[in-house]
């Protein structure tokens, strides 16, 4: 008996996706022109209110500028004077010390608040709004309220006195105590912004990665340290740069609460710039202080970027 065999039919191939033809050069030019037109208002605003003032400050820093618009070109004399000014070095030291206290403090508080909000199941919107309210308040109002809280007869010293620990000179004592007190106020005022950025970063992390860590037996701390935190590196870098800039620009809290005292213990670079420019009207010298501050912040930002890039490459 013969058995008829039929050849095996090959599966039908899917038609290859058609590759769209390249756009004509005129169409590409029209798209590029449309993109430039869309960003042109932002570029104009940035140039007028950011780039040109930076160039103007750099030019003014090499002059002796008066209120009536007259100026005398001095070259690098303002920078030479700045290098020999002990008040500048004192303000620079105060600013660096404040930044060292403020930046880790606000990052820790913001990250802790974001992690807690991420774990909440109910009323997350209400808690988020409550924690963000201080950021919306005025620095002057916050400074006045916290000056009363830190005062000798304020509620904080009253509570410490009940424990036999007061009174504590929060804003009139040693330099470290004064700067820590100012940092506490700035953290209370500003942590809500960074907290929301961290919270957005936490919400964007894939749930599968955390589930895999739990299956592998990682506890809460190991999961946070080896999974959550590495995934937050881009967000952490952004917050670190922003808060470092905020720390170097501290002025409002100092102006309201301490006035740069006691004995220049809280006399930051921005406060030094304010004194030279708006008390003594030495605008050229004040511009030189601003240029030096800009260079310091730029160098620190580049160092932070290189540090995070080096960590990612390992």
C-alpha positions in Angstrom: 0.0 0.0 0.0 1.4 3.3 -1.0 1.3 6.3 1.3 1.0 9.6 -0.4 3.1 12.3 1.2 2.6 16.0 0.7 5.4 18.5 0.9 5.5 20.5 4.2 4.2 24.0 3.5 6.5 26.8 4.8 4.9 29.3 7.1 3.9 32.4 5.4 6.3 35.3 6.1 5.1 38.5 7.4 5.6 41.3 5.0 8.5 43.5 5.9 7.6 46.8 7.3 7.9 49.5 4.7 10.7 51.9 5.5 9.4 55.4 5.1 11.3 57.4 2.5 13.6 60.1 3.9 11.9 63.5 4.2 12.9 66.1 1.6 15.4 68.7 2.7 12.8 71.4 2.5 10.5 69.5 4.9 13.3 69.0 7.4 14.2 72.7 7.2 10.5 73.6 7.9 10.4 71.3 10.9 13.7 72.8 12.3 12.4 76.3 11.7 9.1 75.5 13.5 11.1 74.1 16.4 13.2 77.2 16.6 10.2 79.4 16.5 8.6 77.5 19.4 11.6 77.9 21.7 12.4 81.4 20.5 10.4 83.2 23.2 12.1 81.2 25.9 15.5 81.9 24.4 14.7 85.6 24.2 13.6 85.7 27.8 16.6 83.7 28.9 19.0 86.0 27.0 17.4 89.2 28.3 17.0 88.3 31.9 19.7 85.7 32.5 22.6 85.8 30.0 22.9 89.5 29.5 22.8 90.3 33.3 25.6 87.8 33.8 27.7 89.5 31.1 26.8 92.9 32.6 27.9 91.8 36.0 31.1 90.5 34.6 31.8 93.8 32.9 30.7 95.9 35.9 33.0 93.8 38.2 36.0 95.4 36.3 34.8 99.0 36.9 34.1 101.5 39.6 30.5 102.1 38.9 28.5 105.0 40.5 24.7 105.5 40.8 24.6 108.2 38.1 25.9 105.7 35.5 29.5 106.9 35.4 32.2 104.3 35.6 35.9 104.0 35.6 37.6 100.9 34.2 39.7 99.2 36.9 40.6 95.9 35.2 41.2 93.2 37.8 41.6 95.6 40.7 38.3 94.6 42.3 39.4 90.9 42.3 42.8 91.8 43.8 41.0 93.8 46.5 38.7 90.9 47.1 41.5 88.4 47.5 43.0 90.7 50.2 39.7 91.4 52.0 39.4 89.4 55.3 35.7 90.1 55.3 35.4 88.2 52.0 37.2 85.2 53.3 35.1 85.2 56.5 31.9 85.3 54.4 33.1 82.6 52.2 33.9 80.4 55.2 30.5 81.1 56.7 28.8 80.2 53.4 30.6 76.9 52.9 29.9 75.9 56.5 26.3 76.7 56.0 26.1 74.7 52.8 27.8 71.7 54.5 25.1 71.8 57.2 22.1 72.7 55.0 22.4 70.5 51.9 22.7 67.0 53.6 20.0 68.1 56.1 17.4 69.1 53.5 18.2 66.1 51.2 17.7 63.7 54.1 14.4 65.3 55.3 13.1 65.6 51.7 14.0 62.0 50.9 12.5 60.7 54.2 9.3 62.6 53.5 9.0 61.3 50.0 9.6 57.7 51.1 6.9 58.0 53.8 4.4 59.5 51.3 5.2 56.8 48.9 4.3 54.2 51.5 1.0 55.8 52.4 -2.2 54.3 50.9 -4.8 56.8 52.0 -4.9 60.6 52.3 -1.7 61.0 50.3 -2.9 64.1 48.6 -3.8 65.8 51.9 -0.4 64.9 53.5 1.4 66.1 50.4 -0.4 69.4 50.5 0.3 69.9 54.2 4.0 69.2 53.8 4.2 71.5 50.8 2.6 74.5 52.5 5.8 75.8 54.2 7.4 76.1 50.7 4.6 78.5 49.7 5.0 80.7 52.7 7.1 83.9 52.7 10.7 83.7 53.9 10.1 86.9 55.9 7.1 85.5 57.6 8.9 82.3 58.3 11.9 84.2 59.7 9.8 86.3 62.0 7.9 83.2 63.3 11.1 81.2 63.9 12.8 84.2 65.5 10.1 84.1 68.1 10.4 80.3 68.5 14.2 80.5 69.0 14.0 83.6 71.3 15.0 83.3 74.9 11.4 83.5 76.1 10.0 81.6 73.1 8.2 78.3 73.2 11.2 76.2 72.3 13.3 77.5 75.2 10.3 77.3 77.5 10.0 73.5 76.7 13.8 73.1 77.2 13.5 75.0 80.4 10.9 72.5 81.7 13.5 69.8 81.1 16.2 71.8 82.8 18.2 72.4 79.5 17.4 76.1 78.7 17.8 78.8 77.8 19.7 78.1 74.6 21.0 81.1 72.5 19.9 79.6 69.1 20.5 82.8 67.1 22.9 84.7 69.4 25.3 82.0 70.5 28.3 80.4 68.9 28.6 80.4 65.1 27.9 76.7 64.6 24.7 77.0 66.7 23.5 80.0 64.7 24.1 78.4 61.3 22.4 75.2 62.4 19.4 77.2 63.6 19.3 79.1 60.3 19.6 75.8 58.4 16.6 74.3 60.3 14.5 77.2 59.3 15.6 77.0 55.6 15.0 73.2 55.6 11.5 73.6 57.1 10.7 76.3 54.5 12.1 74.5 51.4 12.0 70.8 51.8 8.6 70.4 50.2 9.9 71.2 46.7 12.6 68.5 46.8 10.3 66.1 48.5 7.9 66.2 45.6 10.8 65.7 43.1 11.9 62.7 45.1 8.3 61.4 45.3 8.0 61.7 41.5 11.2 59.7 41.1 9.9 57.0 43.5 6.6 56.7 41.6 8.5 56.3 38.4 10.5 53.3 39.5 9.3 49.9 38.1 7.5 47.8 40.7 9.0 44.6 39.2 12.4 45.5 40.4 11.3 45.9 44.0 9.2 42.7 43.8 12.3 40.8 42.6 14.2 42.2 45.5 11.6 41.0 48.0 11.5 37.6 46.4 15.3 37.4 46.8 14.9 38.1 50.5 16.0 41.7 50.7 14.7 43.5 53.7 13.4 47.1 53.7 16.8 48.6 54.3 18.6 46.6 51.8 15.9 47.1 49.2 16.1 50.9 49.8 20.0 51.0 49.7 20.6 48.6 46.8 17.5 49.2 44.7 15.6 52.4 45.5 18.6 54.7 46.0 20.5 53.6 42.8 17.4 54.2 40.7 17.1 57.6 42.3 20.6 58.8 41.2 19.4 61.2 38.4 16.8 62.7 40.8 19.4 62.9 43.6 21.9 64.6 41.4 19.3 67.2 40.3 18.2 67.9 43.9 21.8 68.1 45.1 22.7 70.7 42.5 19.5 72.8 43.1 19.9 72.7 46.9 23.6 73.5 46.7 22.7 76.6 44.7 20.0 77.5 47.2 22.5 77.1 50.1 25.0 79.4 48.5 22.3 82.0 47.8 21.0 82.1 51.4 20.0 85.7 52.3 16.4 86.1 53.4 16.6 84.0 56.5 19.8 85.7 57.6 18.5 89.2 56.8 15.3 88.6 58.9 16.7 86.5 61.8 20.3 87.6 62.5 21.3 90.5 60.2 24.6 88.7 59.6 25.4 88.5 63.3 26.3 88.0 65.9 29.8 89.3 65.2 29.5 88.3 61.4 28.9 84.7 62.5 26.2 84.4 59.8 27.5 87.0 57.3 27.2 84.9 54.1 28.6 85.9 50.6 25.2 87.1 49.4 24.8 89.2 52.5 28.4 90.6 51.9 27.3 91.4 48.4 24.2 93.1 49.7 26.2 95.2 52.1 28.8 96.3 49.5 26.2 97.0 46.8 23.2 98.5 48.7 24.7 99.9 51.8 28.1 101.3 50.5 27.0 101.5 46.8 30.2 99.9 45.6 28.5 98.2 42.7 31.7 97.2 40.9 33.1 95.4 44.0 29.7 93.8 44.7 29.6 92.6 41.1 33.0 91.0 41.6 31.6 89.1 44.6 28.7 87.9 42.5 31.1 86.7 39.7 33.2 84.8 42.2 30.1 83.2 43.7 28.9 82.2 40.2 32.3 80.6 39.4 32.3 78.7 42.8 28.8 77.3 42.2 29.6 76.4 38.6 32.7 74.5 39.6 30.9 72.6 42.4 28.1 71.7 40.0 30.6 70.3 37.5 32.3 68.3 40.3 29.0 66.9 41.4 28.2 65.9 37.8 31.6 64.2 37.4 31.1 62.4 40.7 27.7 61.0 39.7 28.9 60.1 36.2 31.8 58.2 37.7 29.5 56.3 40.0 27.3 55.3 37.1 30.2 54.1 35.0 31.4 51.7 37.8 
